[in-house]
Amino acid sequence: MSFALEFIRILAIALQIAIIARVVLSWVNLSPSNPLVIIIYGITEPMLKPIRRILPDTGRLDFSPIIVIIVVMIAQWAINAIIMAFAQSGPV
C-alpha cells in the first residue's frame, strides 16, 4: 500500500508544481509557442478551465489555481483515506 500512497503524494505534488509554474508563467511574457509553456498549459488547462467557467469574473485576478490546488489536496487526502481503510480491513 505504501507504493500507492507514495504515488498519490508525488502526483499531487507534481500537479501543484505545474499549477504554480503556470501562475509564474502568466507573469512572464513567454511566447505561447515555447515548449515549456505548451507543456505546462497542456497539463494545467484541463483542470483550470472548468473552474474558470464556474467562478465569477474578477478582472485580472484568476482564483482558479488556488481552487484547483485546494481540490487536489482534498482529493489526495480522500484517496489516501480510502487506501488506508482498505489496507486496514485486511484480505477479503
C-alpha positions, 0 to 999 in steps of 0.5 A: 500500500505504501507504493500507492500512497507514495504515488498519490503524494508525488502526483499531487505534488507534481500537479501543484508544481505545474499549477504554480509554474503556470501562475509564474508563467502568466507573469512572464511574457513567454511566447505561447509557442515555447515548449515549456509553456505548451507543456505546462498549459497542456497539463494545467488547462484541463483542470483550470478551465472548468473552474474558470467557467464556474467562478465569477469574473474578477478582472485580472485576478484568476482564483482558479489555481488556488481552487484547483490546488485546494481540490487536489489536496482534498482529493489526495487526502480522500484517496489516501483515506480510502487506501488506508481503510482498505489496507486496514480491513485486511484480505477479503 
